[in-house]
Amino acid sequence: MRICQPFSRIAGIMLSMLLTALTFGCASGGSGTYSSAPAESSAAAAPGAQAASSDAESAFTGVWQGSTLASCVPFAHFMSRCDAEQVVTITLLQSPDGKFTGRYTCAYGNMDCFHANDTGKVMNATITGKRMNIRVLMPDGTSCIYTGVNVNQTINGGYTCYQGGGLIEEGSWKAHRSY
């Protein structure tokens, strides 16, 4: 019997690692489809490309109001935050050089904001077509990434929050551009 116990413990650890990898792989938001469209060319190669890109990016500037809903995936860091809902507003401003800045606010939904982080600073935002990725830095050093696709000034996407390099929360994010 002693020979089986270490084996079952190793098998349990391997199964746990596999389930964690599958959970995070599925939560990455990939659709599993790939585009056959050619990669975008540089602005130098296509003079009108920069203007079109700038127009697409300006469609993201403004105030995005919505909510987040924490997922209840197995092995979540804080299971007590399962289905935690917050009211989130992200304001995006674009500088003349094309870089995004802004601010973040969080308000009570059905639970307090994580670690009472009800404000934050937009550190980076990238726009690729209709997809946006926004990194927000919270006062306690927590960093959250909000991703989504802009369809008719409405975002449906997700978010992941990290602290000390580790994932602490993830879930869905929905927002609309109020102005």
Rosetta silent file (secondary structure, phi, psi, omega in degrees, C-alpha in Angstrom):
SEQUENCE: MRICQPFSRIAGIMLSMLLTALTFGCASGGSGTYSSAPAESSAAAAPGAQAASSDAESAFTGVWQGSTLASCVPFAHFMSRCDAEQVVTITLLQSPDGKFTGRYTCAYGNMDCFHANDTGKVMNATITGKRMNIRVLMPDGTSCIYTGVNVNQTINGGYTCYQGGGLIEEGSWKAHRSY
SCORE:     score description
SCORE:     0.000 S_00000001
   1 L     0.000  -34.099 -178.466    0.000    0.000    0.000 S_00000001
   2 L   -62.093  -31.370  179.760    2.826    2.434    0.703 S_00000001
   3 L   -68.051  -35.102 -177.199    3.934    2.290   -2.934 S_00000001
   4 H   -73.592  -33.098 -176.816    0.460    3.388   -4.130 S_00000001
   5 H   -61.043  -50.694  178.492    0.168    6.436   -1.852 S_00000001
   6 H   -62.097  -36.729  179.492    3.060    8.427   -3.411 S_00000001
   7 H   -64.334  -44.547 -178.921    1.853    7.449   -6.886 S_00000001
   8 H   -67.527  -32.438  177.294   -1.725    8.602   -6.177 S_00000001
   9 H   -67.173  -43.403  178.466   -0.409   11.851   -4.692 S_00000001
  10 H   -65.252  -42.039  178.731    1.699   12.492   -7.816 S_00000001
  11 H   -62.899  -40.230  177.938   -1.256   11.606  -10.045 S_00000001
  12 H   -63.465  -41.383  178.661   -3.457   14.013   -8.065 S_00000001
  13 H   -65.324  -43.642 -179.889   -0.906   16.813   -8.437 S_00000001
  14 H   -64.244  -40.835  178.125   -0.561   16.160  -12.173 S_00000001
  15 H   -63.899  -41.762  177.583   -4.353   16.145  -12.595 S_00000001
  16 H   -60.735  -43.486  179.376   -4.591   19.410  -10.657 S_00000001
  17 H   -65.271  -40.446  179.242   -1.916   20.999  -12.874 S_00000001
  18 H   -63.799  -46.045  178.692   -3.676   19.782  -16.025 S_00000001
  19 H   -62.882  -39.641  177.467   -7.048   21.175  -14.903 S_00000001
  20 H   -63.149  -44.418  179.487   -5.417   24.506  -13.992 S_00000001
  21 H   -62.721  -41.953  178.214   -3.738   24.704  -17.404 S_00000001
  22 H   -65.222  -40.640 -179.899   -7.018   23.925  -19.155 S_00000001
  23 H   -62.293  -48.249 -178.456   -8.887   26.491  -17.055 S_00000001
  24 H   -71.669  -31.596  177.183   -6.426   29.281  -17.815 S_00000001
  25 H   -66.323  -41.505  179.174   -6.135   28.249  -21.456 S_00000001
  26 H   -72.776  -29.685 -178.684   -9.913   28.420  -21.907 S_00000001
  27 L   -79.440   -5.016 -177.265  -10.119   31.708  -19.980 S_00000001
  28 L   -71.942  -11.742  173.905   -7.651   33.403  -22.302 S_00000001
  29 L    89.102    4.174  179.550  -10.528   34.380  -24.572 S_00000001
  30 L   -67.563  141.186 -177.725   -9.245   32.749  -27.737 S_00000001
  31 L   -89.806  -11.659 -179.593  -11.989   31.840  -30.143 S_00000001
  32 L    82.825    2.304  177.294  -10.138   28.923  -31.682 S_00000001
  33 L  -113.881  152.997 -178.177  -10.431   30.406  -35.152 S_00000001
  34 L  -125.190  143.421 -179.219   -7.702   31.994  -37.162 S_00000001
  35 L   -84.491  140.224  175.344   -7.933   34.692  -39.756 S_00000001
  36 L   -95.020    4.527  179.085   -6.625   34.038  -43.221 S_00000001
  37 L   -71.146  145.155  178.683   -6.357   37.791  -43.806 S_00000001
  38 L   -66.465  154.825  178.455   -2.825   39.088  -44.362 S_00000001
  39 L   -63.752  152.522  179.758   -1.096   40.896  -41.534 S_00000001
  40 L   -63.663  141.931  177.043   -1.470   44.674  -41.440 S_00000001
  41 L   -87.192  163.722 -178.060    1.166   46.536  -43.399 S_00000001
  42 L   -72.514  161.074  179.828    3.172   49.376  -41.901 S_00000001
  43 L   -63.713  -30.661  179.679    2.049   52.993  -42.182 S_00000001
  44 L   -67.724  -34.459 -179.072    5.050   53.712  -44.410 S_00000001
  45 L   -76.365  -30.223 -179.576    3.891   51.082  -46.891 S_00000001
  46 L  -131.935   98.924 -175.236    0.302   52.355  -46.924 S_00000001
  47 H   -56.746  -33.705 -179.153   -0.083   56.106  -46.295 S_00000001
  48 H   -79.008  -11.011 -176.757   -3.838   55.878  -45.656 S_00000001
  49 H   -65.635  -37.355 -178.108   -3.428   53.104  -43.103 S_00000001
  50 H   -67.240  -40.005  179.129   -2.430   55.472  -40.308 S_00000001
  51 H   -64.728  -42.917  178.922   -5.510   57.651  -40.827 S_00000001
  52 H   -64.698  -40.765  178.691   -7.792   54.604  -40.807 S_00000001
  53 H   -63.873  -41.418  179.853   -6.062   53.281  -37.688 S_00000001
  54 H   -63.276  -40.185  177.736   -6.431   56.666  -35.987 S_00000001
  55 H   -63.682  -42.093  179.428  -10.173   56.712  -36.781 S_00000001
  56 H   -64.019  -42.006 -179.953  -10.560   53.215  -35.344 S_00000001
  57 H   -66.202  -38.011 -179.445   -8.653   54.193  -32.203 S_00000001
  58 H   -66.278  -20.897  175.954  -10.735   57.351  -31.713 S_00000001
  59 L   -68.433  -11.535 -179.554  -13.811   55.093  -31.614 S_00000001
  60 L  -101.685  -17.326  179.086  -12.419   53.835  -28.283 S_00000001
  61 L   -69.581  147.247  179.702  -11.752   57.185  -26.597 S_00000001
  62 E   129.814 -163.397 -176.719  -14.390   58.252  -24.132 S_00000001
  63 E  -107.332  121.989  179.839  -16.125   56.914  -21.064 S_00000001
  64 E  -107.183  114.679 -178.897  -16.931   53.199  -20.906 S_00000001
  65 E  -111.154  136.585 -179.127  -19.484   52.333  -18.227 S_00000001
  66 E  -175.278 -150.253 -177.377  -20.375   48.797  -17.337 S_00000001
  67 E  -147.760  159.227  174.160  -19.908   45.958  -14.918 S_00000001
  68 E  -119.032  153.732  176.332  -17.688   43.006  -14.123 S_00000001
  69 E  -136.809  114.469 -178.495  -18.690   39.585  -12.865 S_00000001
  70 E   -68.174  137.051  179.928  -16.035   37.412  -11.201 S_00000001
  71 L   -78.878  164.120 -178.498  -15.948   33.835  -12.437 S_00000001
  72 L  -115.982   40.963 -177.586  -16.286   30.841  -10.182 S_00000001
  73 L   -65.893  148.153  174.962  -13.672   28.625  -11.809 S_00000001
  74 L   -59.444  149.726  179.820  -12.244   25.790   -9.754 S_00000001
  75 L    70.404   18.963  176.857   -8.948   26.664   -8.078 S_00000001
  76 L   -63.091  146.435 -176.353   -9.913   30.373   -7.929 S_00000001
  77 L   -63.813  -45.116  179.867   -7.641   32.317   -5.617 S_00000001
  78 L  -123.955   92.104 -179.475  -10.499   33.789   -3.584 S_00000001
  79 H   -63.077  -22.304  178.826  -13.592   31.586   -3.804 S_00000001
  80 H   -66.688  -14.797  179.411  -15.405   34.091   -1.561 S_00000001
  81 H   -96.496    9.673  177.059  -15.444   36.445   -4.585 S_00000001
  82 L   -55.764  126.821 -178.321  -17.357   33.955   -6.740 S_00000001
  83 L    64.030   22.439  174.688  -19.985   35.951   -8.703 S_00000001
  84 L   -67.441  127.496 -179.889  -18.741   39.258   -7.254 S_00000001
  85 E  -114.653  135.089  176.446  -20.226   42.040   -9.365 S_00000001
  86 E  -129.504  153.906  173.477  -18.849   45.565   -9.566 S_00000001
  87 E   -94.769  120.639 -172.671  -19.851   48.705  -11.447 S_00000001
  88 E  -121.856  137.143  173.985  -16.802   49.766  -13.478 S_00000001
  89 E  -127.476  127.865  176.497  -16.075   52.940  -15.442 S_00000001
  90 E  -120.971  121.924  177.626  -12.977   53.313  -17.618 S_00000001
  91 E  -103.194  121.650  179.945  -12.222   56.694  -19.162 S_00000001
  92 E  -109.231  128.000  174.840   -9.843   56.554  -22.126 S_00000001
  93 E  -118.392  144.078  179.859   -8.037   59.626  -23.425 S_00000001
  94 E  -117.177  126.603  178.754   -5.771   59.612  -26.473 S_00000001
  95 L   -80.796  165.260 -179.877   -2.741   61.890  -26.722 S_00000001
  96 L   -57.986  -26.664  178.770   -1.599   63.411  -30.035 S_00000001
  97 L   -82.445    3.351  175.685    1.106   60.721  -30.301 S_00000001
  98 L    91.979   -5.599 -179.650   -1.628   58.047  -30.255 S_00000001
  99 L   -80.137  146.937  179.998   -0.954   56.689  -26.743 S_00000001
 100 E  -101.121  142.822  170.972   -3.874   56.090  -24.400 S_00000001
 101 E  -136.016 -179.069  176.109   -4.138   57.155  -20.774 S_00000001
 102 E   157.488 -165.793 -178.450   -7.077   57.471  -18.473 S_00000001
 103 E  -136.661  163.944 -176.462   -8.653   56.531  -15.210 S_00000001
 104 E  -131.765  138.364  171.215  -10.640   53.708  -13.689 S_00000001
 105 E  -132.642  148.377  179.543  -13.342   53.722  -11.045 S_00000001
 106 E  -131.313  138.548  177.329  -15.071   50.832   -9.344 S_00000001
 107 E  -131.764  160.589 -179.380  -18.260   50.919   -7.279 S_00000001
 108 E   -57.378  132.173  172.221  -20.200   48.390   -5.245 S_00000001
 109 L  -110.199  -79.826  170.363  -22.328   45.984   -7.267 S_00000001
 110 L  -123.252    1.303  179.299  -23.157   43.056   -4.993 S_00000001
 111 L  -154.867  155.784  177.655  -19.754   43.068   -3.273 S_00000001
 112 L   -63.009  156.456  174.885  -17.037   45.616   -2.477 S_00000001
 113 L   -63.157  145.559 -176.210  -14.310   46.235   -5.055 S_00000001
 114 H   -55.575  127.043 -179.010  -11.363   43.866   -4.632 S_00000001
 115 H    54.394   27.204 -179.590   -9.069   45.134   -1.838 S_00000001
 116 H    58.617   28.229  176.726  -11.166   48.347   -1.771 S_00000001
 117 L   -81.930   88.522 -179.686   -9.516   49.462   -5.027 S_00000001
 118 L   -99.310    4.547  171.997  -12.181   51.887   -6.184 S_00000001
 119 E  -138.650  163.044  177.160   -9.819   53.953   -8.341 S_00000001
 120 E  -168.702  172.494 -178.069   -7.006   53.179  -10.733 S_00000001
 121 E  -121.192  131.179  175.137   -4.899   54.539  -13.555 S_00000001
 122 E   -72.263  116.065 -178.051   -4.946   53.336  -17.164 S_00000001
 123 E   -92.102  -29.845 -176.741   -1.303   52.453  -17.801 S_00000001
 124 E  -161.489  145.081  173.072   -1.637   51.138  -21.327 S_00000001
 125 E  -143.875  134.330  176.538   -4.284   50.486  -23.929 S_00000001
 126 E  -123.327  141.869  179.899   -3.863   48.800  -27.283 S_00000001
 127 E  -120.710  127.302  175.415   -6.359   48.760  -30.104 S_00000001
 128 E  -131.845  103.468 -175.706   -6.281   46.149  -32.846 S_00000001
 129 L    64.424 -120.253  178.977   -9.213   46.490  -35.210 S_00000001
 130 L   -97.465   -0.245 -177.480  -12.304   46.332  -32.988 S_00000001
 131 E   -94.511  137.398  175.728  -10.462   44.669  -30.080 S_00000001
 132 E  -123.211  146.150  172.560   -9.169   46.633  -27.101 S_00000001
 133 E  -128.802  124.504 -177.534   -6.829   45.650  -24.269 S_00000001
 134 E  -124.787  126.055  175.530   -6.593   48.017  -21.297 S_00000001
 135 E  -103.555  126.579 -179.280   -4.157   47.618  -18.389 S_00000001
 136 E  -116.630  133.133  176.373   -5.191   49.341  -15.163 S_00000001
 137 E  -104.564  126.005 -179.227   -2.900   49.821  -12.151 S_00000001
 138 L   -91.930  161.404 -179.160   -4.637   49.979   -8.759 S_00000001
 139 L   -57.325  -31.239 -178.495   -3.351   51.891   -5.702 S_00000001
 140 L   -88.101    6.622  179.436   -2.251   48.660   -3.938 S_00000001
 141 L    94.028   -6.105  175.111   -0.185   47.499   -6.937 S_00000001
 142 L   -64.687  143.069  179.244   -2.834   45.144   -8.291 S_00000001
 143 E  -125.383  131.218  179.257   -2.958   45.185  -12.088 S_00000001
 144 E  -122.599  142.938  177.121   -6.030   44.297  -14.138 S_00000001
 145 E  -115.750  122.264  177.749   -6.329   43.764  -17.880 S_00000001
 146 E  -106.352  127.422 -179.896   -9.689   44.434  -19.506 S_00000001
 147 E  -127.959  151.616  177.251  -10.202   43.030  -23.004 S_00000001
 148 E   179.605  173.220 -179.901  -13.131   43.120  -25.347 S_00000001
 149 E  -114.477  130.168  179.977  -14.502   43.733  -28.798 S_00000001
 150 E   -85.719  111.319  175.438  -16.236   47.011  -29.670 S_00000001
 151 E  -125.882  111.071 -179.592  -19.482   46.326  -31.518 S_00000001
 152 L    55.163   45.652  177.434  -21.738   49.378  -31.882 S_00000001
 153 L    63.132   27.949  175.603  -20.101   51.127  -28.896 S_00000001
 154 E  -129.060  134.139 -179.934  -20.674   48.095  -26.657 S_00000001
 155 E  -107.829  130.651  168.820  -17.913   45.935  -25.212 S_00000001
 156 E  -124.564  118.315 -176.627  -18.341   42.279  -24.337 S_00000001
 157 E  -162.920 -145.376 -177.272  -15.179   40.788  -22.984 S_00000001
 158 E  -147.516  176.564  177.197  -13.327   39.754  -19.904 S_00000001
 159 E  -144.909  153.023  173.529  -10.835   40.826  -17.288 S_00000001
 160 E  -135.788  139.254  179.247   -7.969   39.302  -15.353 S_00000001
 161 E  -121.781  139.247 -176.088   -6.349   40.761  -12.229 S_00000001
 162 E  -126.594  147.298  173.531   -2.845   40.035  -10.990 S_00000001
 163 E  -143.570  125.893 -178.665   -0.973   40.724   -7.783 S_00000001
 164 L    62.663   26.782  179.328    2.666   39.873   -7.270 S_00000001
 165 L    87.173   -6.659 -178.716    2.703   38.138  -10.659 S_00000001
 166 E  -107.298  146.812  177.591   -0.094   35.726   -9.749 S_00000001
 167 E   -69.950  127.346 -179.992   -3.650   35.617  -11.044 S_00000001
 168 E  -115.372  -23.078  178.389   -6.063   36.649   -8.297 S_00000001
 169 E  -161.977  148.537  174.749   -9.353   37.141  -10.151 S_00000001
 170 E  -149.158  160.892  179.545  -10.893   36.814  -13.588 S_00000001
 171 E   175.080 -163.069 -178.806  -14.306   37.162  -15.080 S_00000001
 172 E   -97.979  154.774  179.004  -16.502   38.843  -17.657 S_00000001
 173 E  -136.498  128.991  175.873  -16.679   42.548  -18.455 S_00000001
 174 E  -129.280  137.392 -179.802  -19.492   44.349  -20.259 S_00000001
 175 E  -154.230  161.257  172.858  -19.569   48.066  -20.975 S_00000001
 176 E  -131.849  151.946 -179.947  -21.026   50.683  -23.271 S_00000001
 177 E   -83.752  113.634 -177.413  -19.553   53.991  -24.366 S_00000001
 178 L   -85.520  -29.873  172.541  -21.585   56.689  -22.672 S_00000001
 179 L  -174.857    0.000    0.000  -19.663   59.603  -24.279 S_00000001
